[in-house]
């Protein structure tokens, strides 16, 4: 069975165990596909990539909420009334 590898760099689980930080560094700031028996098991991403992905997911969620609320009746309130 063939598998699509969604990164330019790949490493085995053995390489990751032997030198975790070197494996991450091999990606030069990009994700590294970790292979188990020549099949992708997971992707190792630098912290900056993970933080960026989480921020993008949060933005998508907030946009979906805003889109769902678009067109709703606006209710004006005063801070003193809260």
Secondary structure, 3 states (H helix, E strand, C coil): CCCCCCCCEEEEHHHHHHCHHHHHHHCCCCCEEEEECCEEEEEECCHHHHHHHHHHHHHHHHHHHHHHHCCCCCCCCCHHHC
